[in-house]
Structures are given as structure tokens and as C-alpha cells.
């Protein structure tokens, strides 16, 4: 009788331990990704089990701009059109009750970079600055020496491509040109 009772106790302990270990096992993780095409961001989501999934979109001020709940899904691919939203950074949050996944996206044009090129003309401090441009703009040209001392600063109204020779009168062998456009884009160049 003691043997039977011992066997029953061992079985109860083993089954209890087995049940408890299943409770401690984490559920398979959900995954998500975002692809951009123009002003549309396509969200891909996949999980191991069916659940209600909430998709929330927040602007850069953490204000909710869109929310929807998809009932009993284990995956989806859905497009979200941002064309009516202001340009900026947005957070897409996908929550299935067990986990939350966030993806940060930038809506609008990426920050434009100002292109420029400087050529040393080899004549006592003469440098040619060239700035390709397609639309009218106002740029500020600042020129610094090797020690970051300002040698020149001036504004230029440009309409199309711009080129100008700056005569630094041998004040610097390696000047640094800083070009800033009206949108605040900055380009640093040296020869």
C-alpha cells in the first residue's frame, strides 16, 4: 500500500511540475515589419496564435492619429495611407495583448542635402565654389580657415546652378566652406 501511495505521489508531483513548466514557457513571439511606397506604409504582422490585434499610429507628439482593431487574426498585411497627414515622424504600434511591437517611420521627403564642390584654382588663394541647384534660393556662404576662424560670410541669391570664385588672398591654404540654404540644409566642403 505504501508503494502504491508513493507511486501516486510521484505521478502527482511529475504532472504538477510538467504543468507548471508549460505555464512558464513563453509563447512564440509575434513579428512585424513595415515597407514604404510613396505615402503608403504597408504593415506586415505574423503571430503563432489567433488574437485581436490593435494597430495604433502616433505622431511625433505621441498623439493618436489612427487606431483599428483586427479581430481574431494571426497575421495580416495592410496598407496605411499617410497622404493626408503632415510630414514628420510617426510610430506604428501593433499590440496583440501578449506583446507590443513598435516601428518608427518618416513620412514625407527625406531631409534634402545640399550638394557643393570647391576647387583650388592654384592661384594665390583663389577657390571656385560650385553649387548645383534647380530652383531659386538664397544661400549663405561662410568660409573658415584651418583654425575655424571666419574669413568670409555672405548671402547669394541663386536661380539655377551657382559658381563663384572666392579670392582669399593666401589667408588659408585649406579653407572650409559652409553652405546653408533657406531651408537650413548645411553642407561643409573643402578642396
N, C-alpha and C positions, 0 to 999 in steps of 0.2 A: 504494500500500500504506500509506503514511503517512497518507493521507486516511482510509482505512477504519479504521486503528488510532485515529486522532483521533476519529472519529465514535463508535466503540465506547467509548472512554474518556469522552466527553461523556455518552453514554447511561448508562454505569455511574454517573457522578457524579450525573446528574439523578435516576435511580431511587433511588440511595442517599440523596440529600437528601430526596426525596419520602417515602421510607420513614421516615427519621428524624423528619421533621416530623409524621408521623402518630403516632409514639411520644410526641412532646412535646405533642400536643393533649390537653387534659383531657377526660375522659369526662363526659357530661352529668350534672349534679348530681341527686341524689335529693332529694325533698321530703317533708315530714311535717307533720302538724297534729293537734291534739287538741281534741275537743269534750267538754264535760261535761254530763251529765244526771243529777242526783242524785249517787249514789255511784259511778256508772259513767263512765269516761273512754273515749271512742271514739277510737282512734288510726287516722289515715289516712296511708298511705305510698305513694309512687309513684316509680319509677326508670325509666331508659331500657332497662336490660338485666336479664335474669334473674340472680338470685343467691340464696344463702342469707342470710336476714336474721335477726339476733338482736335480740330485744326484751328489755331488762332494766329492771327497776324497782327504784330505790334509795330508802331512807327518808332523812330529814334527817341521819342519822349515816353516810351513804354505805354502809349495809349493804344487800346484795342481798336483796330480799324476793320477787322473782319473775323467772323467765327462761324464755324459749322461743325455739326456732329454727324459722323457717318456711323450708322447702326450696324452692329454685328459684322464686322469685316476683319479679315486677316491680312489684307493688302489692298493697295489701290495705286493708281497713277492719275493725278488730277491736275489740270492747268489752273493757275490763278493769274488773272489779268490785272496788272498794276497800272494800266494806261491812264486811269482816272485819278491815280494817287500822285501826290507831289514827289519829285525826285528826292532820293535820300536812302538811308539805311533802314532796313526792316528786319524783324525777327519773325520767322515762321516756327511756331511751336506745335508739336504733334504729341498728344498725350492719350494713352490707352488705359489709364487707371493704374497700371503697374509701373510704367516708365514714361518719362518725358524726354523728347528729343527736340533740340532747337537748332535751327540753321539760320545764319545771318546772310542777307542778300543786299546788294546795292542796286537800287532802281534808278535808271536814268543814265546819262552819258558818264563814262568814267572820267576822272579828272584829266583834263587836257594838259598835255605837256608842251611847253613852248620849245621849239627847236631853234638852235642858233649855232653859228660856226664862226670862229675867229682865226684869221690867218696873219702871221707875222710877215709883213712885206719886206723885211730885211733892210729897211732904210731908217736908220736912227729913230726908233720909237714909233713907227707907223704900223698900225694894225687895222685890218679890214674886218668889220663885223657884218655878217650876213644873217638875216632872219627871214625864213620863208613864211609867207602869210597869204591868206586868201581873202580876208575881209578887212575893212577899215578898223583900225585900232590905235590906241595910244600906248606906247611902251616907255618905260623908264630904263635908261642905260646908266648903270653905275660901274665905275672901273676902280679896282683896288690894286695896290702894289703887293709884293710878297709878304709884307708885314700887316696886311689888311688895313692900310691907310687909304682913305678915299682920295683918288686922284681926279675923278670927274663924275658928275652926275647931271643928267639932262633928260628931258622928255622929247620923244619923237612921235609925230603924227604919221602913221603909215597907212597906205592904201595899196595892198598887194605886197610883193616881196620887197624887202628893205636891205640896203647895203650902204655902208658909210665907212670912210677911212678916218680913224682917230689918230691924231699926232700927239703922242705922249712925251715928246721931246726928251727921250732917253731917261725918263724918270723911273722906269721899271722895265726890266728885261722879261719878266714873267707876270704880266698883269692878269688879273681875274676879272672877267666881265660878268655882271649880273644883269639879266634882262627880266623885267617884270611887266606883264601885260595888264590891261584894265580889269581882268578877272582875278588878278592876284597870282597867276601862274608865274613861277620863277624858274629861270634857267641860269646855271652857273657854267661858264666856259672859259678856258684859257687856250692859248695856241698850242 
